[in-house]
Amino acid sequence: MNATIRPINWGSIAVSAPLAGLAAATFGNRPVIAVGIAGLVAAALVLTLSPFRKAVMPAAYADPTVE
């Protein structure tokens, strides 16, 4: 899992950092930071309001002694 996710994480940084720098040079630092904050808040709201919060792990996975 780590070997699969790590290239995605580092690849997204390599793509988004120059784009964020270009956006900051074009529009200014504060608006670009505000857009980033809005994106983080939106992601948190999606998870907070989704059924993800009410997910329940089956007993077989929660307790390894259950067969």
PQR file with spaces between the fields and no chain letter, atoms N, CA, C, O and H, PARSE charges and radii, in Angstrom:
ATOM       1  N    MET     1       0.827   -1.183    0.000 -0.4000 1.5000
ATOM       2  CA   MET     1       0.000    0.000    0.000 -0.0000 2.0000
ATOM       3  C    MET     1       0.873    1.250    0.000  0.5500 1.7000
ATOM       4  O    MET     1       0.630    2.173   -0.777 -0.5500 1.4000
ATOM       5  N    ASN     2       1.863    1.288    0.842 -0.4000 1.5000
ATOM       6  CA   ASN     2       2.714    2.479    0.923 -0.0000 2.0000
ATOM       7  C    ASN     2       3.442    2.707   -0.402  0.5500 1.7000
ATOM       8  O    ASN     2       3.582    3.847   -0.844 -0.5500 1.4000
ATOM       9  H    ASN     2       2.061    0.537    1.473  0.4000 1.0000
ATOM      10  N    ALA     3       3.897    1.643   -1.025 -0.4000 1.5000
ATOM      11  CA   ALA     3       4.610    1.786   -2.297 -0.0000 2.0000
ATOM      12  C    ALA     3       3.680    2.254   -3.409  0.5500 1.7000
ATOM      13  O    ALA     3       4.137    2.832   -4.396 -0.5500 1.4000
ATOM      14  H    ALA     3       3.783    0.717   -0.666  0.4000 1.0000
ATOM      15  N    THR     4       2.402    2.014   -3.262 -0.4000 1.5000
ATOM      16  CA   THR     4       1.436    2.455   -4.269 -0.0000 2.0000
ATOM      17  C    THR     4       1.050    3.908   -4.057  0.5500 1.7000
ATOM      18  O    THR     4       0.956    4.669   -5.020 -0.5500 1.4000
ATOM      19  H    THR     4       2.031    1.545   -2.461  0.4000 1.0000
ATOM      20  N    ILE     5       0.826    4.301   -2.820 -0.4000 1.5000
ATOM      21  CA   ILE     5       0.353    5.651   -2.517 -0.0000 2.0000
ATOM      22  C    ILE     5       1.470    6.688   -2.610  0.5500 1.7000
ATOM      23  O    ILE     5       1.225    7.825   -3.013 -0.5500 1.4000
ATOM      24  H    ILE     5       0.902    3.683   -2.038  0.4000 1.0000
ATOM      25  N    ARG     6       2.671    6.314   -2.248 -0.4000 1.5000
ATOM      26  CA   ARG     6       3.768    7.290   -2.204 -0.0000 2.0000
ATOM      27  C    ARG     6       4.023    7.985   -3.542  0.5500 1.7000
ATOM      28  O    ARG     6       4.188    9.205   -3.547 -0.5500 1.4000
ATOM      29  H    ARG     6       2.870    5.391   -1.921  0.4000 1.0000
ATOM      30  N    PRO     7       4.064    7.277   -4.682 -0.5600 1.5000
ATOM      31  CA   PRO     7       4.261    8.002   -5.952  0.2800 2.0000
ATOM      32  C    PRO     7       3.111    8.957   -6.273  0.5500 1.7000
ATOM      33  O    PRO     7       3.326    9.999   -6.892 -0.5500 1.4000
ATOM      34  N    ILE     8       1.901    8.611   -5.860 -0.4000 1.5000
ATOM      35  CA   ILE     8       0.769    9.510   -6.084 -0.0000 2.0000
ATOM      36  C    ILE     8       0.945   10.780   -5.254  0.5500 1.7000
ATOM      37  O    ILE     8       0.742   11.883   -5.760 -0.5500 1.4000
ATOM      38  H    ILE     8       1.726    7.764   -5.357  0.4000 1.0000
ATOM      39  N    ASN     9       1.318   10.632   -3.989 -0.4000 1.5000
ATOM      40  CA   ASN     9       1.528   11.799   -3.126 -0.0000 2.0000
ATOM      41  C    ASN     9       2.640   12.691   -3.663  0.5500 1.7000
ATOM      42  O    ASN     9       2.444   13.895   -3.826 -0.5500 1.4000
ATOM      43  H    ASN     9       1.483    9.735   -3.578  0.4000 1.0000
ATOM      44  N    TRP    10       3.797   12.112   -3.938 -0.4000 1.5000
ATOM      45  CA   TRP    10       4.928   12.912   -4.405 -0.0000 2.0000
ATOM      46  C    TRP    10       4.679   13.453   -5.802  0.5500 1.7000
ATOM      47  O    TRP    10       5.119   14.557   -6.124 -0.5500 1.4000
ATOM      48  H    TRP    10       3.955   11.134   -3.806  0.4000 1.0000
ATOM      49  N    GLY    11       3.986   12.702   -6.628 -0.4000 1.5000
ATOM      50  CA   GLY    11       3.660   13.178   -7.967 -0.0000 2.0000
ATOM      51  C    GLY    11       2.716   14.368   -7.934  0.5500 1.7000
ATOM      52  O    GLY    11       2.854   15.305   -8.720 -0.5500 1.4000
ATOM      53  H    GLY    11       3.628   11.805   -6.367  0.4000 1.0000
ATOM      54  N    SER    12       1.754   14.323   -7.016 -0.4000 1.5000
ATOM      55  CA   SER    12       0.824   15.456   -6.915 -0.0000 2.0000
ATOM      56  C    SER    12       1.547   16.703   -6.406  0.5500 1.7000
ATOM      57  O    SER    12       1.209   17.817   -6.806 -0.5500 1.4000
ATOM      58  H    SER    12       1.642   13.561   -6.378  0.4000 1.0000
ATOM      59  N    ILE    13       2.521   16.532   -5.544 -0.4000 1.5000
ATOM      60  CA   ILE    13       3.303   17.680   -5.075 -0.0000 2.0000
ATOM      61  C    ILE    13       4.106   18.270   -6.233  0.5500 1.7000
ATOM      62  O    ILE    13       4.172   19.490   -6.389 -0.5500 1.4000
ATOM      63  H    ILE    13       2.796   15.627   -5.218  0.4000 1.0000
ATOM      64  N    ALA    14       4.712   17.411   -7.036 -0.4000 1.5000
ATOM      65  CA   ALA    14       5.523   17.886   -8.158 -0.0000 2.0000
ATOM      66  C    ALA    14       4.686   18.630   -9.194  0.5500 1.7000
ATOM      67  O    ALA    14       5.192   19.524   -9.872 -0.5500 1.4000
ATOM      68  H    ALA    14       4.659   16.420   -6.909  0.4000 1.0000
ATOM      69  N    VAL    15       3.420   18.273   -9.320 -0.4000 1.5000
ATOM      70  CA   VAL    15       2.548   18.950  -10.276 -0.0000 2.0000
ATOM      71  C    VAL    15       1.920   20.197   -9.667  0.5500 1.7000
ATOM      72  O    VAL    15       1.852   21.238  -10.320 -0.5500 1.4000
ATOM      73  H    VAL    15       3.008   17.547   -8.769  0.4000 1.0000
ATOM      74  N    SER    16       1.459   20.102   -8.418 -0.4000 1.5000
ATOM      75  CA   SER    16       0.702   21.209   -7.827 -0.0000 2.0000
ATOM      76  C    SER    16       1.580   22.367   -7.353  0.5500 1.7000
ATOM      77  O    SER    16       1.120   23.509   -7.356 -0.5500 1.4000
ATOM      78  H    SER    16       1.514   19.257   -7.887  0.4000 1.0000
ATOM      79  N    ALA    17       2.800   22.122   -6.955 -0.4000 1.5000
ATOM      80  CA   ALA    17       3.656   23.215   -6.466 -0.0000 2.0000
ATOM      81  C    ALA    17       3.932   24.258   -7.546  0.5500 1.7000
ATOM      82  O    ALA    17       3.765   25.448   -7.280 -0.5500 1.4000
ATOM      83  H    ALA    17       3.174   21.194   -6.953  0.4000 1.0000
ATOM      84  N    PRO    18       4.344   23.870   -8.742 -0.5600 1.5000
ATOM      85  CA   PRO    18       4.536   24.902   -9.771  0.2800 2.0000
ATOM      86  C    PRO    18       3.225   25.593  -10.166  0.5500 1.7000
ATOM      87  O    PRO    18       3.214   26.793  -10.440 -0.5500 1.4000
ATOM      88  N    LEU    19       2.130   24.840  -10.194 -0.4000 1.5000
ATOM      89  CA   LEU    19       0.843   25.458  -10.520 -0.0000 2.0000
ATOM      90  C    LEU    19       0.425   26.464   -9.451  0.5500 1.7000
ATOM      91  O    LEU    19      -0.097   27.532   -9.771 -0.5500 1.4000
ATOM      92  H    LEU    19       2.139   23.865   -9.972  0.4000 1.0000
ATOM      93  N    ALA    20       0.653   26.125   -8.183 -0.4000 1.5000
ATOM      94  CA   ALA    20       0.328   27.059   -7.105 -0.0000 2.0000
ATOM      95  C    ALA    20       1.220   28.287   -7.175  0.5500 1.7000
ATOM      96  O    ALA    20       0.751   29.397   -6.921 -0.5500 1.4000
ATOM      97  H    ALA    20       1.077   25.258   -7.923  0.4000 1.0000
ATOM      98  N    GLY    21       2.485   28.119   -7.510 -0.4000 1.5000
ATOM      99  CA   GLY    21       3.385   29.260   -7.665 -0.0000 2.0000
ATOM     100  C    GLY    21       2.953   30.163   -8.806  0.5500 1.7000
ATOM     101  O    GLY    21       3.000   31.387   -8.687 -0.5500 1.4000
ATOM     102  H    GLY    21       2.866   27.218   -7.716  0.4000 1.0000
ATOM     103  N    LEU    22       2.536   29.567   -9.904 -0.4000 1.5000
ATOM     104  CA   LEU    22       2.045   30.347  -11.035 -0.0000 2.0000
ATOM     105  C    LEU    22       0.764   31.099  -10.662  0.5500 1.7000
ATOM     106  O    LEU    22       0.600   32.270  -11.005 -0.5500 1.4000
ATOM     107  H    LEU    22       2.497   28.572  -10.001  0.4000 1.0000
ATOM     108  N    ALA    23      -0.138   30.416   -9.959 -0.4000 1.5000
ATOM     109  CA   ALA    23      -1.385   31.067   -9.532 -0.0000 2.0000
ATOM     110  C    ALA    23      -1.085   32.205   -8.559  0.5500 1.7000
ATOM     111  O    ALA    23      -1.693   33.271   -8.650 -0.5500 1.4000
ATOM     112  H    ALA    23      -0.005   29.465   -9.681  0.4000 1.0000
ATOM     113  N    ALA    24      -0.152   31.989   -7.629 -0.4000 1.5000
ATOM     114  CA   ALA    24       0.195   33.036   -6.667 -0.0000 2.0000
ATOM     115  C    ALA    24       0.846   34.227   -7.360  0.5500 1.7000
ATOM     116  O    ALA    24       0.606   35.373   -6.977 -0.5500 1.4000
ATOM     117  H    ALA    24       0.342   31.123   -7.555  0.4000 1.0000
ATOM     118  N    ALA    25       1.662   33.970   -8.370 -0.4000 1.5000
ATOM     119  CA   ALA    25       2.282   35.067   -9.109 -0.0000 2.0000
ATOM     120  C    ALA    25       1.251   35.840   -9.926  0.5500 1.7000
ATOM     121  O    ALA    25       1.389   37.045  -10.137 -0.5500 1.4000
ATOM     122  H    ALA    25       1.857   33.039   -8.681  0.4000 1.0000
ATOM     123  N    THR    26       0.225   35.143  -10.377 -0.4000 1.5000
ATOM     124  CA   THR    26      -0.796   35.771  -11.207 -0.0000 2.0000
ATOM     125  C    THR    26      -1.841   36.512  -10.379  0.5500 1.7000
ATOM     126  O    THR    26      -2.177   37.658  -10.679 -0.5500 1.4000
ATOM     127  H    THR    26       0.112   34.164  -10.205  0.4000 1.0000
ATOM     128  N    PHE    27      -2.351   35.860   -9.339 -0.4000 1.5000
ATOM     129  CA   PHE    27      -3.481   36.396   -8.573 -0.0000 2.0000
ATOM     130  C    PHE    27      -3.097   36.957   -7.206  0.5500 1.7000
ATOM     131  O    PHE    27      -3.882   37.684   -6.599 -0.5500 1.4000
ATOM     132  H    PHE    27      -2.078   34.929   -9.096  0.4000 1.0000
ATOM     133  N    GLY    28      -1.921   36.636   -6.723 -0.4000 1.5000
ATOM     134  CA   GLY    28      -1.485   37.071   -5.399 -0.0000 2.0000
ATOM     135  C    GLY    28      -1.548   35.920   -4.406  0.5500 1.7000
ATOM     136  O    GLY    28      -2.260   34.936   -4.608 -0.5500 1.4000
ATOM     137  H    GLY    28      -1.283   36.045   -7.216  0.4000 1.0000
ATOM     138  N    ASN    29      -0.788   36.069   -3.332 -0.4000 1.5000
ATOM     139  CA   ASN    29      -0.695   34.991   -2.348 -0.0000 2.0000
ATOM     140  C    ASN    29      -1.996   34.757   -1.597  0.5500 1.7000
ATOM     141  O    ASN    29      -2.445   33.619   -1.464 -0.5500 1.4000
ATOM     142  H    ASN    29      -0.210   36.868   -3.168  0.4000 1.0000
ATOM     143  N    ARG    30      -2.598   35.827   -1.109 -0.4000 1.5000
ATOM     144  CA   ARG    30      -3.785   35.673   -0.261 -0.0000 2.0000
ATOM     145  C    ARG    30      -4.953   34.986   -0.956  0.5500 1.7000
ATOM     146  O    ARG    30      -5.554   34.091   -0.362 -0.5500 1.4000
ATOM     147  H    ARG    30      -2.233   36.752   -1.217  0.4000 1.0000
ATOM     148  N    PRO    31      -5.304   35.359   -2.184 -0.5600 1.5000
ATOM     149  CA   PRO    31      -6.414   34.648   -2.835  0.2800 2.0000
ATOM     150  C    PRO    31      -6.119   33.160   -3.071  0.5500 1.7000
ATOM     151  O    PRO    31      -7.009   32.319   -2.943 -0.5500 1.4000
ATOM     152  N    VAL    32      -4.892   32.851   -3.408 -0.4000 1.5000
ATOM     153  CA   VAL    32      -4.537   31.455   -3.666 -0.0000 2.0000
ATOM     154  C    VAL    32      -4.571   30.658   -2.360  0.5500 1.7000
ATOM     155  O    VAL    32      -5.032   29.516   -2.342 -0.5500 1.4000
ATOM     156  H    VAL    32      -4.170   33.534   -3.512  0.4000 1.0000
ATOM     157  N    ILE    33      -4.091   31.246   -1.284 -0.4000 1.5000
ATOM     158  CA   ILE    33      -4.171   30.565    0.018 -0.0000 2.0000
ATOM     159  C    ILE    33      -5.630   30.396    0.432  0.5500 1.7000
ATOM     160  O    ILE    33      -5.992   29.358    0.986 -0.5500 1.4000
ATOM     161  H    ILE    33      -3.717   32.173   -1.299  0.4000 1.0000
ATOM     162  N    ALA    34      -6.469   31.389    0.174 -0.4000 1.5000
ATOM     163  CA   ALA    34      -7.892   31.287    0.496 -0.0000 2.0000
ATOM     164  C    ALA    34      -8.553   30.157   -0.292  0.5500 1.7000
ATOM     165  O    ALA    34      -9.387   29.429    0.247 -0.5500 1.4000
ATOM     166  H    ALA    34      -6.175   32.232   -0.276  0.4000 1.0000
ATOM     167  N    VAL    35      -8.188   30.010   -1.550 -0.4000 1.5000
ATOM     168  CA   VAL    35      -8.733   28.901   -2.356 -0.0000 2.0000
ATOM     169  C    VAL    35      -8.277   27.557   -1.792  0.5500 1.7000
ATOM     170  O    VAL    35      -9.059   26.608   -1.746 -0.5500 1.4000
ATOM     171  H    VAL    35      -7.510   30.601   -1.988  0.4000 1.0000
ATOM     172  N    GLY    36      -7.018   27.468   -1.364 -0.4000 1.5000
ATOM     173  CA   GLY    36      -6.518   26.236   -0.750 -0.0000 2.0000
ATOM     174  C    GLY    36      -7.258   25.895    0.527  0.5500 1.7000
ATOM     175  O    GLY    36      -7.605   24.738    0.762 -0.5500 1.4000
ATOM     176  H    GLY    36      -6.382   28.239   -1.402  0.4000 1.0000
ATOM     177  N    ILE    37      -7.500   26.908    1.356 -0.4000 1.5000
ATOM     178  CA   ILE    37      -8.245   26.688    2.598 -0.0000 2.0000
ATOM     179  C    ILE    37      -9.666   26.247    2.287  0.5500 1.7000
ATOM     180  O    ILE    37     -10.193   25.341    2.932 -0.5500 1.4000
ATOM     181  H    ILE    37      -7.218   27.848    1.165  0.4000 1.0000
ATOM     182  N    ALA    38     -10.293   26.888    1.293 -0.4000 1.5000
ATOM     183  CA   ALA    38     -11.654   26.497    0.906 -0.0000 2.0000
ATOM     184  C    ALA    38     -11.688   25.048    0.424  0.5500 1.7000
ATOM     185  O    ALA    38     -12.647   24.329    0.705 -0.5500 1.4000
ATOM     186  H    ALA    38      -9.865   27.624    0.769  0.4000 1.0000
ATOM     187  N    GLY    39     -10.670   24.617   -0.286 -0.4000 1.5000
ATOM     188  CA   GLY    39     -10.600   23.229   -0.738 -0.0000 2.0000
ATOM     189  C    GLY    39     -10.478   22.252    0.422  0.5500 1.7000
ATOM     190  O    GLY    39     -11.114   21.198    0.420 -0.5500 1.4000
ATOM     191  H    GLY    39      -9.891   25.201   -0.514  0.4000 1.0000
ATOM     192  N    LEU    40      -9.660   22.603    1.415 -0.4000 1.5000
ATOM     193  CA   LEU    40      -9.523   21.740    2.589 -0.0000 2.0000
ATOM     194  C    LEU    40     -10.824   21.671    3.389  0.5500 1.7000
ATOM     195  O    LEU    40     -11.206   20.605    3.872 -0.5500 1.4000
ATOM     196  H    LEU    40      -9.144   23.459    1.416  0.4000 1.0000
ATOM     197  N    VAL    41     -11.498   22.808    3.526 -0.4000 1.5000
ATOM     198  CA   VAL    41     -12.785   22.832    4.242 -0.0000 2.0000
ATOM     199  C    VAL    41     -13.817   22.003    3.485  0.5500 1.7000
ATOM     200  O    VAL    41     -14.586   21.264    4.099 -0.5500 1.4000
ATOM     201  H    VAL    41     -11.187   23.673    3.134  0.4000 1.0000
ATOM     202  N    ALA    42     -13.842   22.119    2.161 -0.4000 1.5000
ATOM     203  CA   ALA    42     -14.791   21.341    1.359 -0.0000 2.0000
ATOM     204  C    ALA    42     -14.536   19.844    1.513  0.5500 1.7000
ATOM     205  O    ALA    42     -15.482   19.065    1.636 -0.5500 1.4000
ATOM     206  H    ALA    42     -13.218   22.720    1.662  0.4000 1.0000
ATOM     207  N    ALA    43     -13.277   19.437    1.507 -0.4000 1.5000
ATOM     208  CA   ALA    43     -12.960   18.020    1.683 -0.0000 2.0000
ATOM     209  C    ALA    43     -13.391   17.530    3.064  0.5500 1.7000
ATOM     210  O    ALA    43     -13.918   16.426    3.194 -0.5500 1.4000
ATOM     211  H    ALA    43     -12.509   20.069    1.407  0.4000 1.0000
ATOM     212  N    ALA    44     -13.170   18.345    4.094 -0.4000 1.5000
ATOM     213  CA   ALA    44     -13.591   17.971    5.448 -0.0000 2.0000
ATOM     214  C    ALA    44     -15.115   17.875    5.536  0.5500 1.7000
ATOM     215  O    ALA    44     -15.643   16.976    6.191 -0.5500 1.4000
ATOM     216  H    ALA    44     -12.742   19.243    3.988  0.4000 1.0000
ATOM     217  N    LEU    45     -15.819   18.792    4.885 -0.4000 1.5000
ATOM     218  CA   LEU    45     -17.283   18.753    4.900 -0.0000 2.0000
ATOM     219  C    LEU    45     -17.831   17.527    4.182  0.5500 1.7000
ATOM     220  O    LEU    45     -18.804   16.921    4.630 -0.5500 1.4000
ATOM     221  H    LEU    45     -15.391   19.522    4.353  0.4000 1.0000
ATOM     222  N    VAL    46     -17.210   17.167    3.076 -0.4000 1.5000
ATOM     223  CA   VAL    46     -17.655   15.972    2.350 -0.0000 2.0000
ATOM     224  C    VAL    46     -17.553   14.751    3.250  0.5500 1.7000
ATOM     225  O    VAL    46     -18.487   13.952    3.321 -0.5500 1.4000
ATOM     226  H    VAL    46     -16.420   17.660    2.711  0.4000 1.0000
ATOM     227  N    LEU    47     -16.433   14.602    3.934 -0.4000 1.5000
ATOM     228  CA   LEU    47     -16.279   13.450    4.828 -0.0000 2.0000
ATOM     229  C    LEU    47     -17.203   13.540    6.034  0.5500 1.7000
ATOM     230  O    LEU    47     -17.737   12.524    6.480 -0.5500 1.4000
ATOM     231  H    LEU    47     -15.675   15.252    3.876  0.4000 1.0000
ATOM     232  N    THR    48     -17.399   14.734    6.565 -0.4000 1.5000
ATOM     233  CA   THR    48     -18.243   14.904    7.743 -0.0000 2.0000
ATOM     234  C    THR    48     -19.703   14.604    7.433  0.5500 1.7000
ATOM     235  O    THR    48     -20.397   14.002    8.253 -0.5500 1.4000
ATOM     236  H    THR    48     -16.965   15.560    6.203  0.4000 1.0000
ATOM     237  N    LEU    49     -20.173   15.009    6.276 -0.4000 1.5000
ATOM     238  CA   LEU    49     -21.579   14.858    5.933 -0.0000 2.0000
ATOM     239  C    LEU    49     -21.885   13.561    5.182  0.5500 1.7000
ATOM     240  O    LEU    49     -23.047   13.300    4.871 -0.5500 1.4000
ATOM     241  H    LEU    49     -19.610   15.498    5.610  0.4000 1.0000
ATOM     242  N    SER    50     -20.896   12.760    4.891 -0.4000 1.5000
ATOM     243  CA   SER    50     -21.104   11.526    4.134 -0.0000 2.0000
ATOM     244  C    SER    50     -21.409   10.363    5.079  0.5500 1.7000
ATOM     245  O    SER    50     -21.224   10.483    6.290 -0.5500 1.4000
ATOM     246  H    SER    50     -19.952   12.971    5.144  0.4000 1.0000
ATOM     247  N    PRO    51     -21.871    9.248    4.534 -0.5600 1.5000
ATOM     248  CA   PRO    51     -22.116    8.051    5.351  0.2800 2.0000
ATOM     249  C    PRO    51     -20.841    7.447    5.934  0.5500 1.7000
ATOM     250  O    PRO    51     -20.906    6.523    6.745 -0.5500 1.4000
ATOM     251  N    PHE    52     -19.701    7.956    5.529 -0.4000 1.5000
ATOM     252  CA   PHE    52     -18.413    7.466    6.035 -0.0000 2.0000
ATOM     253  C    PHE    52     -18.353    7.519    7.558  0.5500 1.7000
ATOM     254  O    PHE    52     -17.775    6.632    8.186 -0.5500 1.4000
ATOM     255  H    PHE    52     -19.649    8.707    4.870  0.4000 1.0000
ATOM     256  N    ARG    53     -18.945    8.551    8.155 -0.4000 1.5000
ATOM     257  CA   ARG    53     -18.902    8.703    9.618 -0.0000 2.0000
ATOM     258  C    ARG    53     -19.688    7.617   10.335  0.5500 1.7000
ATOM     259  O    ARG    53     -19.391    7.303   11.488 -0.5500 1.4000
ATOM     260  H    ARG    53     -19.414    9.271    7.645  0.4000 1.0000
ATOM     261  N    LYS    54     -20.680    7.040    9.677 -0.4000 1.5000
ATOM     262  CA   LYS    54     -21.528    6.032   10.317 -0.0000 2.0000
ATOM     263  C    LYS    54     -21.135    4.611    9.928  0.5500 1.7000
ATOM     264  O    LYS    54     -21.853    3.662   10.241 -0.5500 1.4000
ATOM     265  H    LYS    54     -20.921    7.295    8.741  0.4000 1.0000
ATOM     266  N    ALA    55     -20.014    4.462    9.255 -0.4000 1.5000
ATOM     267  CA   ALA    55     -19.566    3.133    8.831 -0.0000 2.0000
ATOM     268  C    ALA    55     -19.219    2.296   10.061  0.5500 1.7000
ATOM     269  O    ALA    55     -18.615    2.787   11.015 -0.5500 1.4000
ATOM     270  H    ALA    55     -19.431    5.233    9.000  0.4000 1.0000
ATOM     271  N    VAL    56     -19.610    1.038   10.020 -0.4000 1.5000
ATOM     272  CA   VAL    56     -19.354    0.117   11.127 -0.0000 2.0000
ATOM     273  C    VAL    56     -18.549   -1.052   10.593  0.5500 1.7000
ATOM     274  O    VAL    56     -18.890   -1.640    9.566 -0.5500 1.4000
ATOM     275  H    VAL    56     -20.100    0.639    9.246  0.4000 1.0000
ATOM     276  N    MET    57     -17.490   -1.380   11.289 -0.4000 1.5000
ATOM     277  CA   MET    57     -16.657   -2.502   10.886 -0.0000 2.0000
ATOM     278  C    MET    57     -17.333   -3.809   11.300  0.5500 1.7000
ATOM     279  O    MET    57     -17.802   -3.915   12.433 -0.5500 1.4000
ATOM     280  H    MET    57     -17.212   -0.903   12.123  0.4000 1.0000
ATOM     281  N    PRO    58     -17.396   -4.801   10.418 -0.5600 1.5000
ATOM     282  CA   PRO    58     -17.977   -6.088   10.802  0.2800 2.0000
ATOM     283  C    PRO    58     -17.209   -6.703   11.968  0.5500 1.7000
ATOM     284  O    PRO    58     -16.007   -6.481   12.114 -0.5500 1.4000
ATOM     285  N    ALA    59     -17.897   -7.460   12.781 -0.4000 1.5000
ATOM     286  CA   ALA    59     -17.297   -8.041   13.982 -0.0000 2.0000
ATOM     287  C    ALA    59     -16.104   -8.929   13.649  0.5500 1.7000
ATOM     288  O    ALA    59     -15.156   -8.997   14.431 -0.5500 1.4000
ATOM     289  H    ALA    59     -18.874   -7.640   12.662  0.4000 1.0000
ATOM     290  N    ALA    60     -16.130   -9.606   12.514 -0.4000 1.5000
ATOM     291  CA   ALA    60     -15.027  -10.489   12.143 -0.0000 2.0000
ATOM     292  C    ALA    60     -13.728   -9.708   11.948  0.5500 1.7000
ATOM     293  O    ALA    60     -12.646  -10.246   12.186 -0.5500 1.4000
ATOM     294  H    ALA    60     -16.900   -9.550   11.879  0.4000 1.0000
ATOM     295  N    TYR    61     -13.818   -8.467   11.524 -0.4000 1.5000
ATOM     296  CA   TYR    61     -12.617   -7.656   11.340 -0.0000 2.0000
ATOM     297  C    TYR    61     -12.230   -6.923   12.625  0.5500 1.7000
ATOM     298  O    TYR    61     -11.052   -6.638   12.841 -0.5500 1.4000
ATOM     299  H    TYR    61     -14.696   -8.030   11.330  0.4000 1.0000
ATOM     300  N    ALA    62     -13.192   -6.621   13.463 -0.4000 1.5000
ATOM     301  CA   ALA    62     -12.923   -5.881   14.679 -0.0000 2.0000
ATOM     302  C    ALA    62     -12.261   -6.772   15.733  0.5500 1.7000
ATOM     303  O    ALA    62     -11.398   -6.313   16.482 -0.5500 1.4000
ATOM     304  H    ALA    62     -14.149   -6.852   13.287  0.4000 1.0000
ATOM     305  N    ASP    63     -12.663   -8.038   15.790 -0.4000 1.5000
ATOM     306  CA   ASP    63     -12.139   -8.959   16.799 -0.0000 2.0000
ATOM     307  C    ASP    63     -11.516  -10.150   16.077  0.5500 1.7000
ATOM     308  O    ASP    63     -12.246  -10.967   15.516 -0.5500 1.4000
ATOM     309  H    ASP    63     -13.364   -8.411   15.182  0.4000 1.0000
ATOM     310  N    PRO    64     -10.196  -10.272   16.075 -0.5600 1.5000
ATOM     311  CA   PRO    64      -9.546  -11.368   15.336  0.2800 2.0000
ATOM     312  C    PRO    64      -9.852  -12.744   15.911  0.5500 1.7000
ATOM     313  O    PRO    64      -9.609  -13.743   15.236 -0.5500 1.4000
ATOM     314  N    THR    65     -10.376  -12.836   17.130 -0.4000 1.5000
ATOM     315  CA   THR    65     -10.680  -14.143   17.702 -0.0000 2.0000
ATOM     316  C    THR    65     -12.008  -14.684   17.197  0.5500 1.7000
ATOM     317  O    THR    65     -12.277  -15.875   17.352 -0.5500 1.4000
ATOM     318  H    THR    65     -10.573  -12.024   17.679  0.4000 1.0000
ATOM     319  N    VAL    66     -12.853  -13.839   16.591 -0.4000 1.5000
ATOM     320  CA   VAL    66     -14.139  -14.281   16.050 -0.0000 2.0000
ATOM     321  C    VAL    66     -13.886  -14.951   14.715  0.5500 1.7000
ATOM     322  O    VAL    66     -13.163  -14.419   13.872 -0.5500 1.4000
ATOM     323  H    VAL    66     -12.635  -12.871   16.465  0.4000 1.0000
ATOM     324  N    GLU    67     -14.481  -16.120   14.523 -0.4000 1.5000
ATOM     325  CA   GLU    67     -14.286  -16.828   13.264 -0.0000 2.0000
ATOM     326  C    GLU    67     -15.523  -16.845   12.442  0.5500 1.7000
ATOM     327  O    GLU    67     -15.529  -17.404   11.346 -0.5500 1.4000
ATOM     328  H    GLU    67     -15.067  -16.552   15.207  0.4000 1.0000
